[in-house]
Amino acid sequence: MLTVDNVGKTYKKGGLFSSERQNVLKNISFECKSGECLGIIGESGSGKSTLGRLLVGIEKPDFGRVLFDGKNVEGRKVRLGRISAVFQDYKSSINPFYTMEEAILEPLKLQNKSSRENKGKVVKLLNQVGLSESYRNKYPHELSGGEIQRVCIARAVSTEPECIVLDEAISSLDVSVQMQVLDLLKDLKKIYNMSYVFITHDIQAAAYICDRMMIFRDGQIEEIVNVEHLKDVQSVYARKLLQSLITF
């Protein structure tokens, strides 16, 4: 379904007049299958968030392609309503002057459905993420971090996409809230039969929600392994990275 084909990405390095470039992603190829949760695990600076931006079409690769059902995600029509994202910084993800209803309605307005139909869906989505109808008229400053992230998830789910990219979506939340959000994501995945790309540095969170895990290092894929076979990883780096797992 989501295919990354020999993708590379560089950024300018140094001052304004420097011609030097830094390789952030190097010949990346993998596939996220329909209905699966693929974890991308790596240390800070490994390039995993850059990869996430390419997956949702925010940035373009220098070479290679990111395809969704065989079509390049650089095309807005390819992504619209089919690929969503939830990012780490929930505070900047929602316009501070929007009510929660307006925030969730934002992507729905692009689907040409009636206003009444969309507003009914907002209530349903709020309930699905564990928030009451009263949250419709609340503003971001009135909500906790966990509540805002739930709204961000409701908005991402609103168009019933086939794939959601979750980039460090729980890392800014309190530990007690993280598990609630992970359980919520698992439930929504079953309801909507979506695929997730779960980008994180939290190995235990990934092991809890993912089907496969891609170990990322210095802009390259170190290893891809099914979660049930984590103890069988081959590379020294992957073993070191996964040593904090209780099952190890």
N, C-alpha and C positions, 0 to 999 in steps of 0.2 A: 504493500500500500504506500508507505512512505519510504522512498529510496534515496540514499545519498551515494552518489556515483563519483568517486575520485575527486573529492572536493578539496580545494586549497584556499587559504585566506592569509593575506599579509596586511600589516599596518605600517605606516610610515614611522620611522624611528629617528629620534634626535630632533634637532631644531627645524625651523621653518624651511631652511634651504638645504636640508640634508636629503640625500637621495637614497639613504640606507633604509631597508625595510626589514621588519621582523616577521618571521614565519610563525603564525599562530595556529593554523591548521595545515596538516601535511598529508595529502592524498588519502582522505577519509572516505571509506566505503562501508555501508552497512544498510540493513533494512529493518524497519519496524513493521511487524506483521499486523494484520487486521485483528483487533480485539486484545492485543497483548499490551503489557506495560514493560517498556524497555527502560532500564535505569542507565544513566550515564554518570559514572562515578569518577571523581578526580579531585586532586588537591587544587587550592586556589591558584589561578594563573595557568591552569593546564589547557585552557581553551574551550572548556565545555559550554560556558555561557555564550561565547562567540558562535559556537555551533548551534546553540538554541536560537539565536537571532536569525541565522541562515535558514533554519527549518521553518520559521514562520514568515519568512520573506522580508524581515526588517532590514537585513543587509544582503548583499549579493556576494557570492564567492568570486575569487579571482579566476579560478578555473574549476571545471567539474560542474555537476548539476545536482539540484535537490528536486526530486520528482514526487508528485502525489498522484497516484493512479496513472502514472506514465506521463504526466504533464508538469511542466516546470512551475514551481511555487512562486517564481517571480511574477507570474501572471495573477493579477488581483482576483480575477474571476475563478481561478483555480482554488484560491484560499478561502474566498468569501463564504462564510457559514459552514465551512468544512474543517478548517484548522483554527483552533483557538489557543490562547496562551494565558498562563497565570505566572506572574513574576514575584520576585522576592520583596520588592519595595511596594507593598500594598498601599502605603500612604500616598504615593504619587500615581497610583494606577487609576484612581477615581478623582474626577474633578471635585475639588472641595466645595463647590457651589451647587453640586448636583445632589438631589435626594437619592436614596438607594433605588427607588423606582426608576428615576431618570437614568441612573447608571446602568441598570440592567436592561432598560429599554433601548439603550444606545445601539447595540448590534442588531436588535430585533427590528428596528425601524428600516433597516436595509432590505428586509425580506418582503416588503409590500403587503403585510397583513393588516387587518383592521386594528384600530386603536383599542377597541374593546377586547379583542382577542389577545392582543399583546399584554394588556393590563391584567387580564385573567391569568396569563402565563407567569407574570411577575409574582403573584401570590403563590402559585404552585411551586415556583423555583425557590422562593424564600422558605417555604415549608420543607422542601427537599433538603435544603442546607441547614435545617434546624433553627430557622428564625421565623418569628410570627409575622402576621400581616402588618402589625404596627410599625415594623421597620421600614415600610414603604416610604414614609414621609420623614425619616431621620436623615441627618447629614453625617458625613464622615467623622467630624469631631465629636459626635455623640456616641460613637461606637468604639469598642475595644479593638485591638489589633486582630484578634481571632475572629471577631464579628465582621470586620471589614474584609478579611481574607475569604470568609465564607461568601460574602457578597460578590467578590471577584470571581470566585468559583461558580456562583450562580450565573453571573454574566457570561463566563466562558462556556457554560453548558447551554445557555439560552437558545442558541441556534441549532442545538443538537448536532454538534460537529462529530466527525468521524475520528478526529485526533486532537488531543490537547497536549501542548508542551508546557510542562511545569518546571520552571527554572528557579530552584531554591525556594519553592513556594511555601515551605514551612519553617525555614531556617530562622526567620525573624520572630517566630512565635515562642511563647513559653512552652517548656517541655510538656506540661500537662495538656496544653491545647494542641500540640503537635499530633498526639495520638488520636484525638478527636477528629482532626482534619484528615488524617490518613484513613481512618475508618469511613469518614464521609466520602472520600475519593473512591474507596473500594466499592461502596454502595452505589455511587453514581455510575461507576464504570459498568456495573452489572445492569443497572436500569437502562442505560443508553447504549450499551455494547460498544463503547468507545475504546480507542487505543490511547495510551499515555506514553509520552517521552518524559521520564522523571529525572531531571538533572539535579544532582545534589553532591555534597561532600559527606553526607550522613549515611554511612554504610548500613547501619541498622534500620533506618527508615526505608532505604531502598530494598533491603532484604525482606521487609515486611509487606511491601506493596508490589514489588516487581516480579515478572516472570523470568526475565533475563537481565544480566548486568554487563555493561560494557565498561571496562576499566580504561580510563583515559589518562595519558601521560604526555606532557610536552607536545600537545597538539596532534598526538597520534593514538591509535587504538592499540592498547597493550594486549588486551584479551577480551573475549566475549564468552560468558559462561551462564548456563542456566542456574537459577538461584538454588535449586536443590543440590547442585554440584559445586557449590562455592568452595568446599573444602578440597576440591580437586584442581584448583587453579594451578597453572603450570609455571608462570613467570615469577621470579623472585620479587619483583616490584608488587605484583598483584597480591602475593602472600603477605607481604609487609603491610600493604594498605588494608587488607582484610583481617588482620590479626586481632582487631578489637571486637570482632564478632563473637558472641557468646558461644556459637556452635563450633568455633574453631578450636 
